[in-house]
Structures are given as structure tokens and as C-alpha cells.
Amino acid sequence: MADTVADFVLDRLRQWGVEQVFAYPGDGINGLVAAFGRADDDPKFVQARHEEMAAFAAVGYAKFSGRVGVCMATSGPGAIHLLNGLYDAKLDHVPVVAIVGQTARSAMGGSYQQEVDLQALYKDVASEYLVEVNVPEQLPNALDRAFRTALTQRAPTALIIPADVQDLKYTPPQHEFKHVPSSPPDLPQATMVPPPDQLAAAAEVINAGEKVAVLAGQGARPAVEELLQFADLTGAGIAKALLGKDVLSDELSFVTGSIGLLGTRPSWELMQECDTLLIVGSSLPYSQFLPEFGQARAVQIDLDGRFLGLRYPTEVNLLGDSRSTLRALLPLLTRKNADGWRGRIEKNVEQWWDTVGKQAMVDADPVNPMRVVHELSPRVPENAIIAADSGSAANWYARNLRMRGEMRGSLSGTLATMGCAVPYAIGAKFAHPDRPVIALAGDGAMQMNGLAELMTIARYRSLWADQRLIVCVLHNGDLNQVTWELRAMGGAPKFEESQNLPEVSYADFARGIGLGGITVDRPDQVGPAWEQALASDGPTVLDVRCDPDVPPIPPHATFDQIKSTTQAMLRGDPNAWHMAKEGIKTKAQELLP
């Protein structure tokens, strides 16, 4: 029997199968920290360098394991710091439980040091479940509901435990009025299938079409075999939302790759030419990359009814899990003779990968950033996990990396926050200590927080059976994605005071804390550097000097975007001639035979 509330919390975490808590200490959780000591660090207290990074690591763990990620922080500033990572979990639908301290109950309302109204602060980010524990009898129900809600709603939840409550003697709820007991930790599961009449209506729409397209998101991950059967029956091409990039292999001839601002040309062409659209487990926000309204009849499958019909005027909305719903739908479909449509899709995909390869090999000063991911793609192990940061690194991850085998990959899909890749990678290593993990980050993200988390990697590397964790820094001295957005969206030249970054040797920093460090400043060094890092027996930082003026051209650049970029050059953009030359050389690869 647990002695204190804090002891009980750790005991219940163990019962939920929690093996580590990503956290940072503080006096608001001193009771919990002391309990970790009494429990021989079980679950393991994984100390991040910053509470935000603890939350990101919990998100990465949850994304790559499918289990709940747990993070912990002190009251006031610690709880505030968790917010960005928790919003990342909320917007990408990831199960995370946050446990935060609070000032002692006797001091509440007295403007005490580090007193923040955490219930007001967390009301939005933990809207699915947020509770403050003020008496021991609220446990275990409060903690169990936080876990069950996080899992079933795929959302962050939060438990606030005041500092004095943590040290109270734990007394379980009794069979009394207003006492709420709780069942033992478990994970009940159910399949969810729409009724037959709705399935028949969906089948009628799909059977009537001649040019079928699929948009698959992360919600389609359990239904890989069913998606392949659907594509075989209908001759469909399948585009992938960025959070679903790892759902299907990019070696499949009818998979067109990512869609949207960071997407591929064959995905754009697929959506522009189809007459029927099936959306599975995706709420892609960029409706301008879907078929024109009225062009295609559409069906959507989603487990969450709040997202049905949200992005496109779907004719039939099927509320159900992707695997069971597709299994029930498949027998109702008639096989199509869609050789012409499928042939056009496959030709577009083949030409795209040829074009991407040529673009990656275009000369740049000093290294073309596309080449960094292009050289990684054939070398990456089939069981690797890849985390990409926000910024221009996400462009090359989305377009140049070919998923295959059991590879997993993710990024901050909806919040698109900087600084997630390295802590995601740390979370991934705790989820899968026997698999190689790669983080792709720009130097802006590394300077924001990635450098600090390299120390976390150095600290915990010995716990991982496979110590390969490679952090690849696209080192261009520029906040590159925003620089290009200034040019393409506002017609403004690069403002160097806001965009330029201080010079840092990331490889030297890595070597200084006992990690491997490789500097790359020539194109011919990129492939061998990846081979050296992948052959190493420990964490490595690849510091690749990249050209900031290689443009992340969208799959369908609009006239307004081209006009704005041209205006930015004419208004005195630094290195305007070099930027124009790189843009012309890159775009020309789409036109060359």
C-alpha cells in the first residue's frame, strides 16, 4: 500500500505500464520527486533541459509508441513551460498526460510565489480532462480518468496536485456518498462500423466514379492492408497527409507522396484530375490542394465525427475506425477497369521521383539541402524513425524522403512549432531503444533548444540498446522558411536583422559533450557522412553547411507567389542573383527530359 499520495501516483503509473516520465524538477513537485527516490526511479525520471522539451519528448514517445506519453513539471513557470508541447499533442491528436504541481492549498488565493491559476491556464489545452486533486480520496479515479481520456480521445489531459497534497497519507476512496472508486488500469478496445445503409451509399459513390483518389492521414495507419485492397479494386492513387507520410511505402507505384504546401506534384495532379475522393483518417487543413468544389464526389471515414465534412463537401460521411469501416466497405465495391487512370498516376509518380533526384543534385553553395535528405533516403535502415522539425527541413522531409519497410516518421503537423525534432527523437528512443532514430532540424530550431537537448541525449544514451540517434542540422545561418514566406507571400526582401543566425559549430558542440560530430561542407561528403553516422555505435551530429537560397518551390506555385518573390528580389533582397539562379536551376529539372 502506498504511504503518501505521491507514492500512490507512481504506483498507479506503474500499473498503467508507464516506464518513464519526461520531467523537470521544482519545489511544486518535491513530494513526487522524493517518491521517485523511494521507488528506485521506477518509472524512470527522465530529466529534460526544459519543461517544454519534456512535453515534446512525451509527444514523440506517444506518436511512435501508440501509448500514453507522461510529462511532469512544477507549479507556476514549470507548468507554463509545458504548454507548447501539450498544444502540439492537442492539435496532432496524441495521448499525453501532464502531472503538474501547485502551491499549497493554504496559500492559494494569497498571491503566493509561483501561484498561477492553473485550471484557467490549462482549460483549453487539456479541455478533454483537467482536474485538481485536493484530497487523497480523489485518487485513483482522477489519474485513471486522465489516462483513459487521453487514450480514447487521443488528446492531452492534465492532473494538478498541490504541493501539500503530495505529502498527505494516501487513503483510498470508500464506499461512501461522494466517494468515486476506479477500476484497475486497462485498455478496453472496440471496433466502430457505420450502419449498412451508409456503407451502401458510400459504395454507390465510389462505384460510380472512373478516376478515384484517396487521401490517407495518420488515422489510416491501422488500415494499410485494406487501403491496398481498395486501391487494387478501384485503380486509385493514394496521396498522404504529412502526418500520414509513414502510413504507406513510397515505393508503391500508385502512392503519390505528401499533399499540401509541402507536397508533391503527382499528389497535386491526382487531386486536380480525379472525379471521386475518399478521405481516410485525415483533417488536412489545406482544402485548396483538394479537388475543386463540385469536381469530385467524396466520401470520408473518420473515428471522430467532429472532423467529418470539415475540409471538403463530402457526400457520405462514415463514422468509424478506418480498418473496420474499410473492411465492411470493400465487399460492396465493384472492380474497375481503370488501367488508363492508374497508368497516368504511375507515370506521374515515376517522373516526380526522377525530377526530385535531379533537383537534389543541382549545384549549390556549398550544399544543396535537398541532397541531404536525398542521400539519406536509400541509406536509411528500414526500421528507422525520423523526426523532422518545422521550417525548411520539413520541406525536404516531405518531398525527398521515401518511406519504406517499417520506417516511421512524424513532425509537428498542425501546430508546426519549432524545436520539436530533437525531443521527439529522444521520446522515440525511449519508445524503441533498439531502433535507429534520426532528427532533421534547421539551425534555427537547434539554437532555439536542440543544442541543450543534445546533453539529454548524452546523459541517457547508455539506456538504449541501439545508441544510434543522428541529429542532422541543415546549417544555413538563416531562419529559412520564414525568409521564403516573406518573399513569396509578402513580396518583402529578406530582413537580415530578423532572419540571420549567429554562427555555431554544431559538430564541435557535439564532440564537446562526448557525442560524435561530423562537419559537411562539400556535396560529395554528404553520402559518406550519412554512412559514417549510420555505422557508428553512438549518437552523432551531422553539421551540414547548406545553401539558404535553394527555394522550397510548392508543387503548384501560383502566379501571386511568383510575382511576390520577384518583387522581393527587385526590392533589394540579399544575394538576389544567386537566389534567382538556384530557383531557375531547380525548377528547370521539371522540364528537362
C-alpha positions in Angstrom: 0.0 0.0 0.0 1.3 3.4 -0.9 2.3 5.6 2.1 1.7 9.1 0.5 -0.3 10.5 -2.3 2.9 10.8 -4.3 3.8 7.2 -3.7 0.4 6.2 -4.9 0.7 8.3 -8.1 3.9 6.5 -9.0 2.4 3.1 -8.2 -0.6 3.8 -10.4 1.7 5.0 -13.2 3.5 1.6 -13.0 0.1 -0.2 -13.2 -0.7 1.8 -16.3 2.6 0.5 -17.8 4.4 3.8 -17.7 8.2 3.2 -17.8 9.4 6.8 -17.8 8.2 10.3 -17.1 9.7 13.2 -19.0 10.1 15.9 -16.5 12.0 18.7 -14.8 12.0 19.1 -11.0 10.9 22.0 -8.8 9.6 22.6 -5.3 6.0 22.4 -6.5 6.5 18.7 -7.1 9.1 17.9 -4.3 6.8 15.3 -2.9 6.6 13.5 -6.3 10.4 13.8 -6.8 11.0 12.3 -3.3 8.6 9.4 -4.2 10.7 8.7 -7.3 13.7 8.2 -5.0 11.7 5.9 -2.7 10.6 3.9 -5.8 14.2 3.4 -7.0 13.4 5.6 -10.0 10.6 3.3 -11.3 9.1 4.7 -13.5 12.3 6.5 -14.6 12.5 10.2 -14.1 13.9 11.5 -17.5 15.2 14.9 -16.9 14.9 17.2 -19.9 16.7 20.5 -20.1 13.5 22.5 -20.2 9.8 21.6 -19.4 8.8 22.4 -23.0 11.2 19.7 -24.1 9.8 17.3 -21.6 6.4 17.8 -23.1 7.7 17.4 -26.7 9.5 14.2 -25.6 6.3 12.8 -24.2 4.6 13.7 -27.6 7.3 11.9 -29.5 7.1 8.9 -27.3 3.3 8.8 -27.8 3.5 9.3 -31.5 6.0 6.5 -32.1 4.7 4.0 -29.4 1.0 4.4 -29.6 1.0 4.6 -25.8 0.4 7.5 -23.4 3.3 9.9 -23.0 3.7 11.3 -19.5 5.3 14.6 -18.6 5.7 16.4 -15.2 6.6 19.9 -14.1 6.4 22.1 -11.1 3.9 24.8 -10.4 3.9 28.3 -12.0 6.7 28.6 -14.5 7.2 24.9 -15.0 3.5 24.3 -15.8 3.5 27.3 -18.1 6.5 25.8 -20.0 4.7 22.6 -20.7 2.0 24.4 -22.7 3.6 24.4 -26.2 4.3 20.7 -26.2 0.8 20.0 -24.8 -0.7 22.1 -27.6 1.3 20.1 -30.1 -0.3 16.9 -28.6 -3.8 18.5 -28.8 -3.6 19.6 -32.4 -2.0 16.4 -33.6 -4.4 14.2 -31.6 -1.8 12.5 -29.4 -2.4 10.9 -25.9 -0.3 12.7 -23.3 -0.9 13.0 -19.5 0.6 16.1 -17.8 1.1 16.0 -14.0 1.8 19.4 -12.5 2.3 20.8 -9.1 0.6 23.7 -7.5 1.2 25.9 -4.5 0.0 24.5 -1.1 -3.8 24.7 -0.6 -3.4 27.0 2.4 -1.6 29.6 0.3 -4.0 29.6 -2.7 -5.5 32.9 -3.4 -2.9 34.8 -1.4 -0.6 35.9 -4.4 1.9 33.3 -3.2 5.2 32.8 -5.0 4.7 30.9 -8.3 0.9 30.8 -7.8 -0.8 30.7 -11.1 -4.4 29.8 -11.8 -3.6 26.5 -13.5 -7.2 25.5 -14.0 -7.8 28.6 -16.1 -4.4 28.3 -17.8 -5.0 24.6 -18.8 -8.7 24.9 -19.5 -8.2 24.9 -23.3 -5.2 22.7 -23.9 -6.5 20.0 -21.5 -10.1 20.6 -22.3 -10.9 16.8 -22.6 -10.0 16.3 -18.9 -8.5 18.6 -16.3 -8.8 18.1 -12.6 -7.1 19.4 -9.4 -6.6 16.8 -6.7 -7.4 18.4 -3.3 -7.9 15.3 -1.1 -6.3 11.8 -1.4 -9.7 10.2 -2.0 -9.9 11.8 -5.4 -7.3 9.3 -6.5 -7.1 6.8 -8.2 -10.2 7.9 -10.2 -8.6 11.3 -11.3 -5.4 9.7 -12.6 -7.3 6.8 -14.2 -9.7 9.1 -16.0 -6.8 11.2 -17.2 -5.3 8.1 -18.8 -8.5 6.7 -20.2 -9.5 10.1 -21.7 -6.1 10.7 -23.2 -6.2 7.2 -24.9 -9.8 7.3 -26.1 -9.9 10.9 -27.2 -6.3 11.0 -28.4 -5.7 14.2 -26.5 -3.6 15.7 -23.7 -5.1 15.6 -20.2 -3.8 17.2 -17.0 -3.7 16.5 -13.3 -2.9 19.3 -10.9 -1.7 18.2 -7.5 -0.9 20.9 -4.8 2.4 20.5 -3.1 1.0 19.7 0.3 -1.4 17.1 -1.1 1.5 15.1 -2.5 2.8 14.5 1.1 -0.6 13.5 2.6 -1.1 9.9 3.7 -2.9 8.1 0.9 -6.4 6.9 1.8 -8.4 5.2 -0.9 -12.0 6.1 -1.7 -14.5 4.4 0.5 -18.0 3.0 -0.2 -19.4 6.3 0.9 -21.5 9.2 -0.5 -19.5 11.4 -2.9 -16.5 9.0 -3.0 -15.7 7.8 -6.5 -13.9 4.5 -6.9 -12.0 3.4 -10.0 -11.5 0.2 -11.9 -8.0 -1.2 -12.3 -6.0 0.2 -15.2 -6.9 -1.4 -18.5 -7.3 -0.5 -22.2 -10.7 -1.6 -23.5 -11.0 -1.6 -27.3 -13.9 -1.7 -29.7 -14.4 -1.6 -33.4 -16.7 1.0 -34.8 -18.5 0.4 -38.1 -21.1 2.6 -39.8 -24.6 1.1 -40.5 -25.2 -0.8 -43.7 -27.2 1.9 -45.4 -24.4 4.4 -45.1 -21.8 1.9 -46.3 -24.1 1.2 -49.3 -24.4 4.9 -50.0 -20.6 5.2 -49.9 -20.1 2.3 -52.2 -22.6 3.8 -54.7 -20.5 7.0 -54.9 -17.2 5.1 -55.3 -18.6 2.6 -57.8 -19.9 5.4 -60.0 -16.5 7.1 -60.3 -13.9 6.5 -63.0 -10.9 8.3 -61.6 -10.7 7.6 -57.8 -8.3 9.3 -55.5 -7.5 8.6 -51.8 -6.2 11.0 -49.2 -4.8 9.0 -46.3 -3.9 10.6 -42.9 -2.5 9.2 -39.7 -5.9 7.7 -38.9 -5.4 5.3 -41.7 -2.3 3.7 -40.1 -4.2 0.6 -38.8 -5.8 0.0 -42.3 -2.7 -0.5 -44.5 -3.9 -3.8 -46.0 -7.4 -2.5 -46.5 -6.1 0.6 -48.3 -4.0 -1.6 -50.6 -7.1 -3.7 -51.4 -9.2 -0.6 -52.1 -6.5 0.7 -54.5 -6.4 -2.6 -56.3 -10.2 -2.7 -56.7 -10.6 0.9 -57.8 -7.3 1.7 -59.5 -7.0 4.6 -57.1 -3.9 6.7 -56.5 -3.2 7.5 -52.8 -1.9 10.8 -51.5 -0.7 11.1 -47.9 -1.3 13.9 -45.5 2.0 14.8 -43.8 1.1 13.2 -40.5 0.3 10.1 -42.5 3.6 10.1 -44.5 4.6 6.8 -42.9 1.3 5.0 -43.4 2.2 3.6 -46.9 5.5 2.9 -48.6 6.7 5.4 -51.2 8.0 2.5 -53.2 4.4 1.7 -54.2 3.9 2.9 -57.8 0.4 4.4 -57.1 1.4 6.3 -53.9 1.8 9.9 -54.9 3.5 11.1 -51.7 2.7 14.1 -49.5 0.0 16.6 -50.3 -0.3 20.3 -49.5 2.1 23.2 -49.3 5.0 20.7 -48.7 3.6 18.1 -51.1 4.5 16.6 -54.4 3.4 17.4 -57.9 1.8 13.9 -58.5 -0.4 14.5 -55.4 -1.4 17.8 -56.9 -2.2 16.3 -60.3 -4.1 13.4 -58.6 -6.4 15.8 -56.9 -6.8 18.1 -59.9 -7.9 15.2 -62.2 -9.9 12.8 -60.0 -13.7 12.6 -60.1 -14.1 10.7 -56.8 -12.3 11.2 -53.5 -12.1 9.0 -50.4 -10.6 10.7 -47.3 -9.4 8.2 -44.6 -8.3 9.5 -41.2 -7.2 12.9 -42.2 -8.3 16.5 -41.5 -5.7 18.1 -43.8 -6.4 21.9 -43.4 -5.3 23.0 -46.9 -8.5 22.5 -48.8 -7.0 24.4 -51.8 -5.0 21.2 -52.5 -8.1 19.1 -52.7 -10.3 18.9 -55.8 -12.2 21.9 -56.8 -15.6 22.0 -55.1 -18.1 20.3 -57.4 -15.4 18.5 -59.3 -15.4 15.2 -57.3 -17.9 13.2 -55.3 -16.4 12.5 -52.0 -16.6 10.0 -49.1 -14.9 10.4 -45.7 -14.0 7.9 -43.0 -13.1 9.2 -39.5 -13.3 7.9 -36.0 -14.1 11.4 -34.7 -17.4 12.8 -36.0 -16.2 16.4 -35.3 -13.9 16.2 -38.4 -16.3 14.7 -40.8 -17.2 17.0 -43.7 -14.9 19.7 -42.3 -12.5 20.2 -45.2 -14.4 19.2 -48.2 -18.2 18.9 -49.1 -18.3 15.1 -48.6 -21.4 13.4 -49.9 -21.2 10.4 -47.5 -19.6 10.6 -44.0 -18.7 7.3 -42.4 -18.2 7.5 -38.6 -15.9 4.5 -37.7 -12.4 3.3 -37.3 -10.5 3.1 -40.6 -9.8 -0.6 -40.6 -13.2 -1.9 -39.7 -15.0 0.5 -41.9 -12.9 -0.2 -45.0 -13.3 -4.0 -44.4 -17.0 -3.6 -44.4 -16.9 -1.3 -47.5 -14.7 -3.5 -49.7 -17.2 -6.3 -50.4 -19.6 -3.6 -51.7 -17.2 -2.3 -54.3 -17.1 -3.4 -58.0 -13.7 -3.9 -59.6 -12.9 -1.1 -62.1 -11.1 -1.2 -65.4 -9.0 1.8 -64.6 -5.8 1.0 -66.4 -5.7 4.3 -68.1 -6.2 6.3 -64.8 -3.7 4.1 -62.9 -1.2 4.3 -65.7 -1.3 8.1 -65.7 -0.8 8.2 -61.9 2.1 5.8 -62.0 3.8 7.7 -64.8 3.4 11.0 -62.8 4.9 9.3 -59.7 7.9 7.9 -61.7 8.6 11.2 -63.3 8.4 13.0 -60.0 11.0 10.9 -58.2 13.2 11.3 -61.3 12.7 15.1 -61.0 13.3 15.2 -57.3 16.6 13.3 -57.7 17.8 15.7 -60.4 16.8 18.7 -58.2 18.7 17.3 -55.3 21.9 17.1 -57.4 21.7 20.7 -58.6 24.9 22.5 -57.6 24.5 25.0 -54.7 26.8 26.9 -52.4 28.0 25.0 -50.6 25.5 22.1 -50.3 22.0 21.7 -51.7 19.7 21.0 -48.7 17.6 18.6 -50.9 20.7 16.5 -51.4 21.0 15.9 -47.6 17.7 14.0 -47.5 18.1 12.6 -51.0 21.3 10.9 -49.9 19.8 9.7 -46.7 16.8 8.1 -48.4 18.4 5.0 -49.9 20.7 4.5 -46.9 18.3 4.8 -44.0 17.5 1.5 -42.3 14.0 0.1 -42.9 13.2 0.2 -39.2 14.4 3.7 -38.6 12.3 6.5 -37.0 12.6 10.0 -38.4 11.6 13.2 -36.7 11.5 16.4 -38.7 11.5 19.9 -37.3 9.3 22.8 -38.6 10.9 25.1 -41.1 12.6 24.3 -44.5 13.7 20.9 -43.1 10.1 19.8 -43.2 10.0 20.5 -47.0 12.8 18.1 -47.7 11.5 15.5 -45.3 8.1 15.7 -47.0 9.3 15.5 -50.6 12.7 13.8 -50.7 12.5 11.1 -48.1 11.0 7.8 -49.4 9.3 5.8 -46.7 9.6 2.0 -46.9 9.7 -1.1 -44.8 8.8 -0.4 -41.1 10.1 3.2 -41.2 8.2 5.7 -39.0 8.2 9.5 -39.3 6.5 12.5 -37.9 6.7 16.2 -37.2 4.6 18.9 -35.6 1.9 18.6 -38.2 -0.8 21.2 -37.1 0.9 23.5 -34.6 4.1 23.5 -36.8 6.1 24.6 -33.8 9.9 24.9 -34.0 12.2 22.9 -31.8 10.3 19.5 -31.7 12.6 17.2 -33.7 15.3 16.6 -31.1 13.0 16.0 -28.2 10.7 13.9 -30.5 13.8 11.8 -31.2 14.5 11.4 -27.5 11.0 10.2 -26.9 11.3 7.8 -29.9 14.4 6.3 -28.4 12.7 5.6 -25.1 9.8 4.1 -27.1 12.1 2.0 -29.3 15.6 1.8 -27.8 16.5 -0.9 -30.3 15.8 1.2 -33.4 17.9 3.9 -35.1 16.4 7.4 -34.8 17.1 10.4 -37.0 16.2 14.1 -36.3 16.2 16.6 -39.2 16.4 20.1 -37.9 17.4 23.6 -39.2 19.9 25.6 -37.3 17.2 27.9 -36.0 15.5 25.0 -34.2 18.9 23.8 -33.0 19.7 27.2 -31.5 16.2 27.5 -30.0 16.5 24.3 -27.9 18.1 21.5 -29.8 21.6 22.2 -28.6 20.5 21.9 -25.0 18.7 18.6 -25.6 21.9 17.1 -27.0 23.0 17.0 -23.4 19.9 14.9 -22.6 20.9 12.5 -25.4 24.5 12.3 -23.9 23.0 11.6 -20.5 20.7 8.7 -21.4 22.4 7.1 -24.4 23.6 4.1 -22.3 19.9 3.1 -21.7 19.4 2.4 -25.4 20.3 -1.0 -26.9 20.9 0.7 -30.3 22.6 4.1 -29.4 22.3 5.5 -33.0 20.5 8.8 -32.7 21.6 11.1 -35.5 20.8 14.8 -35.4 21.2 16.3 -38.8 21.5 20.1 -38.8 20.7 21.9 -42.0 23.2 24.7 -41.3 22.5 27.8 -43.4 22.6 30.7 -41.0 19.1 31.7 -41.8 15.5 31.2 -40.5 14.9 29.9 -43.9 11.2 29.0 -44.1 10.2 32.4 -42.8 12.6 34.1 -45.2 11.0 32.4 -48.1 7.5 33.1 -46.8 8.4 36.8 -46.6 9.4 36.7 -50.2 6.6 34.5 -51.6 3.7 35.8 -49.5 4.5 39.4 -48.9 6.9 40.4 -51.7 9.3 41.5 -49.0 13.1 41.1 -49.3 14.9 39.2 -46.6 15.3 41.3 -43.4 18.7 40.2 -42.2 18.3 41.5 -38.7 15.4 39.1 -38.0 16.5 36.2 -40.2 20.2 35.8 -39.9 21.5 33.5 -37.1 24.8 33.6 -35.1 27.4 31.2 -36.3 27.8 28.0 -34.3 29.7 24.7 -35.0 27.1 22.1 -34.1 29.6 19.3 -34.7 32.1 20.9 -32.3 29.4 21.3 -29.6 28.5 17.6 -30.0 32.1 16.5 -29.7 32.5 18.7 -26.6 29.9 16.7 -24.7 31.0 13.3 -25.8 28.9 12.7 -28.9 30.0 12.1 -32.5 30.3 15.2 -34.7 30.7 15.3 -38.5 31.1 18.6 -40.4 30.0 18.5 -44.1 30.8 21.4 -46.4 31.0 19.8 -49.8 28.3 17.9 -51.8 30.4 14.8 -52.2 30.8 14.4 -48.4 27.0 14.1 -47.8 26.6 10.4 -48.7 29.7 9.2 -46.8 28.8 11.3 -43.8 25.4 9.5 -43.6 27.2 6.2 -43.9 29.6 7.0 -41.2 26.9 8.2 -38.8 24.7 5.1 -39.5 27.6 2.8 -38.9 28.5 4.4 -35.6 27.8 2.9 -32.2 26.6 6.1 -30.6 24.7 9.4 -31.1 26.1 11.7 -33.9 25.5 15.2 -35.0 25.8 15.9 -38.8 26.6 19.6 -39.3 25.8 20.2 -43.0 26.6 23.6 -44.4 23.6 24.3 -46.7 22.7 27.0 -49.3 19.9 29.1 -47.9 18.9 30.2 -51.4 17.6 26.9 -52.7 13.9 27.6 -53.0 11.2 25.3 -51.4 9.0 25.6 -54.5 5.5 24.3 -53.9 4.0 21.7 -56.2 1.8 24.3 -57.8 3.4 27.7 -57.5 0.7 30.4 -58.0 1.2 33.5 -60.1 0.9 35.6 -57.0 3.7 33.7 -55.2 6.0 34.0 -58.2 5.1 37.7 -58.5 5.8 38.3 -54.8 9.2 36.5 -54.9 10.2 38.5 -58.0 9.2 41.7 -56.2 11.3 40.8 -53.2 14.3 40.3 -55.4 13.7 43.7 -57.2 13.4 45.4 -53.8 17.0 44.5 -52.8 16.9 41.0 -51.4 20.5 40.0 -50.4 22.0 37.5 -52.8 19.2 38.2 -55.3 21.1 36.9 -58.3 22.2 33.7 -56.6 18.6 33.1 -55.4 17.3 33.6 -58.9 19.9 31.2 -60.4 19.2 28.5 -57.8 15.4 28.8 -58.4 15.8 28.6 -62.2 18.1 25.6 -62.0 15.8 23.8 -59.6 12.6 24.5 -61.5 14.3 23.6 -64.8 14.7 20.0 -63.6 10.9 19.5 -64.0 11.2 20.5 -67.7 14.3 18.6 -68.7 13.8 15.1 -70.3 
